[in-house]
């Protein structure tokens, strides 16, 4: 991080993700971390709820597979349901 708040992307990552000088990057808050995503890979908002739920289910399956490889037992009770993610903050 420079004094002008500029960040340098390592060459290996820039090459792997096809980031070139002048490209836009999207900074996404992800809990205690920050994800930096090339703007050309970000999907536009406005996908249907069915599509977003399908993507959520795939991500959940990947997470459970990773936990299984690490010997962790996946939790069945998260304390919330995926459908509730798309109703928060909306007028009822």
C-alpha positions in Angstrom: 0.0 0.0 0.0 1.5 3.3 -1.0 1.0 6.7 0.6 -1.6 7.4 -2.1 -3.5 4.2 -1.1 -2.5 2.4 -4.2 -2.0 -1.4 -4.2 0.3 -3.5 -6.4 -1.1 -6.8 -7.7 1.6 -9.5 -7.8 2.5 -10.4 -11.4 1.6 -14.1 -10.9 -2.0 -13.1 -9.9 -2.3 -10.5 -12.6 -1.3 -13.1 -15.2 -3.5 -15.8 -13.8 -6.6 -13.6 -13.7 -5.8 -11.6 -16.9 -5.5 -8.3 -15.0 -3.9 -5.6 -17.1 -2.9 -2.0 -16.4 -5.9 0.2 -16.4 -8.4 -2.6 -15.6 -10.9 -2.0 -12.9 -11.0 -4.1 -9.7 -13.9 -4.5 -7.4 -13.3 -4.6 -3.7 -15.8 -6.7 -1.8 -16.2 -7.0 2.0 -16.2 -10.7 2.9 -16.5 -10.9 6.7 -13.1 -10.2 8.2 -11.4 -10.2 4.8 -11.6 -8.2 1.6 -11.9 -9.9 -1.8 -10.4 -8.2 -4.8 -12.2 -9.2 -8.0 -11.4 -8.2 -11.6 -14.5 -6.2 -12.7 -14.8 -8.2 -15.9 -15.6 -11.4 -13.8 -18.3 -9.8 -11.7 -21.8 -10.9 -12.7 -24.3 -8.1 -12.9 -26.9 -7.8 -10.1 -30.4 -8.5 -10.9 -30.3 -12.3 -11.6 -33.5 -14.0 -10.6 -34.0 -15.5 -7.2 -34.0 -19.0 -8.6 -30.6 -18.4 -10.3 -29.1 -16.9 -7.1 -30.5 -19.8 -5.0 -29.0 -22.4 -7.4 -25.6 -20.6 -7.2 -25.9 -20.6 -3.4 -26.7 -24.3 -3.4 -23.6 -25.0 -5.5 -21.4 -23.0 -3.2 -22.8 -24.8 -0.2 -22.0 -28.2 -1.8 -18.5 -27.0 -2.5 -18.1 -25.9 1.1 -19.4 -29.2 2.4 -17.0 -31.1 0.1 -14.1 -29.1 1.4 -15.1 -29.7 5.0 -15.4 -33.4 4.2 -11.8 -33.5 2.8 -10.6 -31.8 6.0 -12.4 -34.4 8.2 -14.8 -31.8 9.5 -18.5 -32.8 10.0 -20.8 -30.4 8.1 -23.3 -28.6 10.3 -26.9 -29.2 9.4 -28.4 -26.4 11.5 -27.1 -23.0 10.5 -29.8 -21.1 12.3 -31.1 -19.6 9.1 -32.5 -20.6 5.8 -31.1 -19.6 2.4 -34.5 -18.2 1.3 -34.3 -15.6 4.1 -31.2 -14.2 2.5 -33.3 -12.6 -0.3 -36.0 -11.2 1.9 -33.9 -9.1 4.3 -34.2 -5.3 3.9 -37.2 -5.4 1.6 -40.5 -3.8 2.3 -43.2 -6.4 3.1 
